[in-house]
Amino acid sequence: MRSMTAARHTCEEFLPGLLGELEKVPLADLEKPGSPAVELFRTHGGTGLVIPGAYSGSGATPLQAVAVTRALAAAAPSLAVATTMHHFSVATLFSLADGLQSGGVEWALLEGIVGQRLLVASGFAEGRPGRGILSPTVEARSAEKGYHVSGSKKPCSLARSMDLLTASASLPNADGTSDMAVLLVPRQTEGLTVRPFWSSWALAGAESDEVRLDDVFVDEQQVMRTELGDAGELDELQTVGLIWFELLITASYVGMAGALVERVLEAGRGTKTERAELLARYETATLLTEGTARMIMDGAVGNEGLGRALVARYGAQDAIRDAVGRAVELLGGMAFIGSGDIAYLAAASHALSFHPPSRSSFAEPFLDHVDGHPLRLA
């Protein structure tokens, strides 16, 4: 299948040998707790994939990152989902380093992520009903030269393998107000613990457990402050991060669907018309993610771009659902019975709908946005 072949070539260009190593491990073993996939990703230099060359990273463009993510997801779905959280956090860091809010520490941190192959987990509000993706997940109280923070993130992908946690927090001000901020917390910080949380067999290899912070001290230099716009829209830092998240998490599930579509085409299942219709539906999702990637490359990463990225995500979500349903039907009952991989990929591919923001929470802000108002997701 041309699009998946091209994606694998791009993955080999940036992470040579990784797909070959993943192919040696059965899918069931890649997807269970303790999977070797995350460490394989680390040892093959995956941590620096989207970090620009100026910070010693691989400098993959958003379009190339989408291709790599699709290829990884077809081979190891949990790995693609888990590392999306790393890339999303890293993209936020280099956006900050390039911006006016930079405190200087971001440059050294990004080079450290590349040189030491550090993995960054995302401790934002995903998985918490009624909370936005960048809503605070921990509470902070002022301390000398920093803050003491407490709270938890569950689920938190890469919980077991992470070297650094990025977490959103509400910082108290003397006048009773609070500021939104992103905290950088090293894994070995006293008071940070990881506890079991994920009970499902689907995507269990993503290490999505609970990360707890109990009175953890965070130095002021490890704090990145953000703020809402005058109309309540997310600031540039939050917006860029959320666009990257929607792009790569969608690409992850496109890759899972692609693994099923490939099986149909390789087996010659169904009529030519049925296979063509299946392929066209799948490629719809591919093109939507690539369109978002090109939008980022064109610099459209503001409030308007966020609205477009979310529309593309929901459109791709519908196309993935349709393609997966058709693929499983065309593969037939004997193929389903004969390999647990088909059932697994079909089940895992539906999880895109669980990532924030939910379609229902997007409805009212989207309608207001279409009428000319800023998109307000906070």
C-alpha positions in Angstrom: 0.0 0.0 0.0 1.7 3.1 -1.3 1.0 5.5 1.7 2.1 2.9 4.3 5.2 2.0 2.3 6.2 5.7 2.1 5.6 6.1 5.8 7.9 3.1 6.6 10.6 4.6 4.3 10.4 7.9 6.3 10.5 6.0 9.6 13.6 4.1 8.4 15.2 7.4 7.4 14.8 8.9 10.8 14.9 5.8 13.1 17.0 3.3 11.1 16.5 -0.3 12.2 13.6 0.4 14.6 10.8 -1.2 12.5 13.0 -4.2 11.9 13.5 -4.7 15.6 9.7 -4.3 16.3 8.9 -6.8 13.6 10.9 -9.5 15.5 8.5 -9.2 18.5 4.9 -10.6 18.3 2.2 -7.9 18.4 0.8 -9.3 21.6 4.1 -8.9 23.4 4.6 -5.4 22.1 1.2 -4.4 23.5 1.4 -5.8 27.0 2.9 -4.2 30.1 6.7 -4.5 30.1 6.8 -4.3 26.3 10.3 -3.7 24.9 8.9 -1.2 22.4 9.6 2.0 24.4 13.2 1.1 25.1 13.7 0.2 21.4 12.3 3.6 20.5 14.8 5.3 23.0 17.8 3.4 21.8 17.1 4.2 18.2 17.1 7.9 18.8 13.4 8.5 18.8 13.4 11.0 21.6 14.8 13.7 19.3 12.5 13.1 16.3 10.6 16.4 16.3 13.2 18.5 18.0 14.7 21.0 15.5 18.3 20.6 14.4 19.1 23.9 16.2 18.7 22.0 19.4 20.6 18.9 18.1 17.4 17.0 17.3 16.5 15.0 14.1 14.5 17.9 12.8 11.6 15.9 11.4 8.9 18.2 9.9 5.3 17.7 11.1 4.6 15.9 7.8 7.6 13.5 8.4 6.6 13.1 12.0 3.1 12.0 10.9 4.6 9.4 8.6 6.9 8.0 11.3 4.0 7.9 13.7 1.7 6.0 11.2 4.5 3.5 10.5 5.1 2.9 14.2 1.4 2.6 15.0 0.9 -0.1 12.4 3.7 -2.2 14.0 3.2 -1.3 17.7 0.1 0.8 18.5 0.9 1.4 22.2 4.3 2.8 21.2 2.8 5.3 18.9 0.3 6.5 21.5 2.9 6.7 24.2 5.5 8.6 22.2 2.8 11.0 21.0 2.8 12.3 24.5 6.5 12.7 24.4 6.5 14.6 21.1 3.6 16.8 22.1 5.5 17.8 25.3 8.7 18.4 23.5 7.0 20.5 20.8 5.7 22.7 23.6 9.2 23.1 24.9 10.8 24.1 21.7 8.0 26.5 20.9 8.7 28.1 24.2 12.4 28.2 23.6 11.8 30.0 20.3 9.3 32.5 21.9 9.4 35.6 24.0 8.5 33.6 27.1 11.8 31.6 27.1 13.8 31.6 30.3 16.8 30.0 28.7 16.6 26.7 30.4 14.6 25.2 27.6 17.5 25.2 25.1 19.7 23.1 27.5 16.8 20.8 28.3 16.0 20.1 24.6 19.7 19.3 24.0 19.6 17.0 27.0 16.6 15.2 25.7 18.4 14.4 22.5 21.9 13.7 23.9 20.8 11.7 26.9 17.8 10.2 25.0 15.3 11.3 27.7 11.6 10.5 27.5 9.1 13.1 28.5 5.7 12.2 29.9 2.7 14.5 29.7 0.9 15.3 32.9 -1.9 17.4 31.5 -5.6 16.8 32.1 -6.3 14.1 29.6 -8.6 11.4 31.0 -10.3 13.7 33.5 -14.0 14.2 32.6 -14.9 17.9 32.2 -11.4 19.1 32.1 -9.5 20.6 29.2 -6.3 19.0 28.0 -4.2 21.8 29.5 -6.2 22.3 32.6 -4.2 22.1 35.9 -3.8 18.6 37.2 -1.8 19.5 40.4 -2.1 22.2 43.1 0.8 24.4 44.0 1.7 26.5 47.0 4.4 29.0 47.1 7.8 28.2 48.6 11.2 29.9 48.7 12.5 29.9 45.1 9.8 27.7 43.9 6.6 25.8 44.7 5.4 22.6 46.5 3.0 20.7 44.3 0.6 17.9 44.9 -1.8 16.0 42.7 -2.0 13.1 40.3 -2.3 12.3 36.6 -4.1 9.1 35.5 -3.7 7.8 33.0 -0.2 9.1 32.2 1.5 7.4 29.3 5.2 6.6 29.6 4.7 6.6 33.4 7.2 3.7 33.8 9.9 4.8 31.3 9.8 8.6 31.6 12.8 10.7 32.7 10.9 13.9 33.0 7.2 14.8 33.7 5.6 18.0 32.2 2.5 18.9 34.2 0.0 21.7 34.2 -0.5 23.6 37.5 -2.4 26.6 39.0 0.1 28.9 40.7 -1.3 31.1 43.5 -0.7 34.9 43.5 -0.6 37.2 46.5 -3.9 38.9 45.4 -5.8 35.6 45.5 -5.7 35.0 41.7 -3.8 32.2 40.0 -1.7 31.7 36.9 -1.6 28.7 34.6 1.8 27.1 34.3 3.6 24.1 33.0 6.0 22.4 35.4 9.1 20.3 34.6 9.6 17.5 37.1 12.5 15.0 36.9 11.5 11.4 37.4 13.8 11.0 40.4 12.3 13.9 42.3 11.4 13.1 45.9 7.6 12.7 46.3 7.0 11.5 42.7 5.7 8.0 42.5 4.1 5.7 39.9 1.2 3.4 40.7 -0.8 0.9 38.7 -3.9 2.2 37.0 -4.5 0.9 33.4 -6.6 -2.3 33.6 -7.5 -2.8 29.9 -5.5 -5.1 27.7 -5.9 -2.6 24.8 -2.9 -0.3 24.5 -1.4 -1.7 27.7 2.1 -1.2 26.4 1.7 2.6 26.5 2.5 2.5 30.3 -0.5 4.5 31.1 -0.5 4.3 34.9 -1.0 6.9 37.6 1.8 9.4 38.4 1.4 11.0 41.9 3.1 14.1 43.2 3.1 14.4 47.0 4.5 17.8 48.2 7.0 17.8 45.4 9.3 20.8 45.3 9.6 22.5 41.9 12.3 25.2 41.4 11.1 28.5 39.8 13.4 27.7 36.9 11.4 24.6 36.2 8.2 26.6 35.7 6.8 27.8 32.4 4.0 30.3 32.8 1.1 30.6 30.4 -2.0 32.7 30.2 -5.4 33.0 28.5 -6.0 35.6 25.8 -8.3 38.5 26.4 -11.2 36.6 24.8 -10.5 33.4 26.8 -8.6 31.6 24.1 -5.5 29.6 24.9 -2.2 31.3 24.6 0.4 30.5 21.9 2.2 27.9 24.0 -0.9 26.0 24.8 -2.3 26.3 21.3 0.9 25.0 19.6 1.0 22.0 22.1 -2.6 21.1 21.5 -2.3 21.2 17.7 0.7 18.9 17.9 -1.2 16.6 20.2 -4.2 16.4 17.9 -2.0 15.8 14.9 0.1 12.9 16.2 -2.6 11.2 18.3 -4.8 11.1 15.2 -1.9 9.8 13.1 -1.4 7.0 15.6 -4.9 5.6 15.0 -4.6 6.2 11.3 -1.6 3.8 11.4 -3.5 1.2 13.3 -6.3 1.3 10.7 -3.7 1.1 8.0 -2.4 -2.2 9.3 -5.9 -3.7 8.8 -6.4 -2.1 5.4 -3.1 -3.5 4.2 -4.2 -7.0 5.2 -7.3 -6.7 3.1 -5.4 -5.5 0.0 -2.6 -8.1 0.4 -5.1 -10.9 0.7 -7.2 -9.6 -2.2 -10.4 -9.8 -0.1 -13.7 -8.5 -1.5 -14.3 -7.1 -5.0 -12.1 -4.5 -6.6 -14.8 -1.9 -6.0 -15.0 -2.8 -2.3 -11.2 -2.6 -1.9 -11.1 0.7 -3.7 -13.8 2.1 -1.5 -12.0 0.9 1.6 -8.8 2.4 0.5 -10.4 5.7 -0.4 -12.0 5.9 3.1 -8.7 5.2 4.8 -6.8 7.6 2.7 -9.3 10.3 3.7 -7.9 10.0 7.2 -4.4 10.1 6.0 -4.9 13.2 3.9 -6.6 15.0 6.8 -3.6 14.4 9.1 -1.2 15.5 6.4 -3.2 18.6 5.8 -2.8 19.5 9.5 0.9 18.8 9.3 1.3 21.2 6.3 -0.7 23.8 8.2 1.8 23.7 11.1 4.7 23.9 8.6 3.0 27.0 7.1 3.0 28.6 10.5 -0.8 28.5 11.0 -0.5 27.5 14.7 -2.8 30.1 16.2 -6.4 30.0 17.4 -7.7 29.6 13.8 -5.3 26.7 13.2 -6.4 24.9 16.3 -10.0 25.0 15.1 -8.9 23.5 11.8 -6.8 20.9 13.5 -9.8 19.7 15.6 -12.1 19.6 12.6 -9.5 17.4 10.8 -9.2 15.2 13.8 -12.9 14.5 14.0 -13.1 13.9 10.3 -10.2 11.5 10.5 -11.9 9.8 13.5 -15.0 9.1 11.4 -13.0 7.8 8.4 -10.9 5.5 10.7 -14.1 4.0 12.2 -15.6 3.4 8.8 -12.3 1.9 7.3 -11.8 -0.4 10.3 -15.3 -1.7 10.1 -15.1 -2.4 6.4 -11.6 -4.0 6.7 -12.7 -6.4 9.4 -15.8 -7.4 7.4 -13.8 -8.0 4.3 -11.1 -10.0 6.1 -13.9 -12.3 7.2 -14.6 -14.6 10.1 -11.8 -17.1 9.5 -9.2 -14.4 9.5 -10.6 -12.9 12.6 -10.6 -16.3 14.3 -7.2 -17.2 13.1 -5.3 -14.2 14.4 -5.8 -12.2 17.5 -4.0 -9.3 15.8 -7.1 -8.4 13.8 -9.3 -8.2 16.8 -6.7 -6.2 18.7 -6.1 -3.6 16.0 -9.8 -3.2 15.5 -10.4 -2.6 19.2 -7.4 -0.3 19.8 -8.3 1.9 16.8 -11.5 3.0 18.4 -9.7 4.7 21.3 -9.2 7.9 19.4 -12.6 9.0 20.5 -11.5 8.9 24.1 -8.8 11.5 23.7 -9.7 15.2 24.5 -11.4 17.3 23.7 -14.6 15.2 23.3 -16.7 15.8 20.3 -19.6 17.0 22.5 -17.4 19.5 24.4 -16.1 20.9 21.1 -19.6 21.5 19.7 -20.5 24.8 21.3 -17.1 26.4 21.1 -16.9 25.4 17.4 -20.2 27.0 16.6 -19.2 30.2 18.3 -15.9 30.0 16.4 -17.6 29.7 13.0 -19.6 32.8 13.9 -16.3 34.7 14.2 -15.3 34.3 17.9 -12.0 32.9 19.1 -12.1 29.2 19.8 -12.3 28.8 23.6 -11.5 25.4 25.0 -10.3 26.3 28.4 
